[in-house]
Amino acid sequence: MRAPSVRRGMVAVTGFGHHQAVTNELETAVRRLCLAFPEAEEFRSHGSANFRVPGGKTFATYVVNHHGDGRIALWLPAPTGLQEMYVTQEPRHFFVPPYVGPRGWLGVRLDRRLPWKRICQLARNAYEHVAPPRLSTSIGRTPSVPAPGLRITAADLDPSTTPRGKRIMACLRKICLALPETHEGAQFGHSVWRAGKRVFAQACCREHRWRVAFWVGVPAQALMLSDARFEIPPYMGHNGWMSLDVSKSHRENELRALLLNSYRHFALKRMLARCDGSITSAHGQARLPSGTREV
């Protein structure tokens, strides 16, 4: 299993297969703010930057377009009653975040021009709420971090609107939707394609890296890892899934072979009966990368 990515101060310590993210001004400012608190460290979970105090308690999570909610936000732990007060009085800037909201966490919108000094103070309050006394009493003045330009673009919320994202999605739709009884949907905020009810392909963009995921089978995974473009994805890799980095370029014929192989694994017999040689004859025989075999 890949080790988590952790930052202490401004030095990055990354796990296997991790690529340093290219960040915008807002993300950089949030990182500098949160890492300015005593002994704060960063780790990544589910594609989002999290900041914690020693001992493992998280005091901030930076989230972009979580499951397509259209927000750029900080999720912060807060004392009892504070969440309700802020959300009721200022719903434009505050909300109840998923998962951690029932525990009193506060969602703070960073894309609604809330004053930066106020965001800094809210982050400090969250740090003090979870930090041990020896750290919370040593902060001194609230860290002075320059405000970001707050230039939020469509790409910050939805990478599929970028030129590269559009090309990738168009290619995947062309391949996947040509197969019998397939349709496009969303799962955990990512685009997926299903054969009937079963997902056989996924596209996601995390840390500014586009990846396409598909099933290859556990025996094929080790062979494919010899190509640096392939990775075993978290959460579903143990079931035989693989991901291909298509951030810079992709080969349509290669994707077609990989996705067709995954489709055949999940499709029902009636779908396979329709998925005959006509699919491959139009494009040449579909083949997996060298060293793997079609299942």
Buried (B, 14 or more C-beta within 10 A) or exposed (E): EBEBBBBBEEEEBBEEBBEEBEBBBBBEBBBBBBBBBBBBBBBBEBBBBBBBBBEEEBBBBBBBBBEEBEBBBBBBBBEEEBBBEBBEEBEEBBBBBBEBBEEBBBBBBBBBEBEBEEBBEBBBBBBBBBBEEEBBEEBEEBBEBEBBEBEBEEBBBBBBEBEBBEBBBEBBBEBBEBBBBBEBEEEEBBBBBBBBEEBBBBBBBBBBBBBBBBBBBBEBBEBBBEEEBBBBBBEBBEEBBBBBBBBEEBEEEBBBBBBBBBBBBBBEEEBEEEBEEEBBEEBEEBBBBEEBEBB
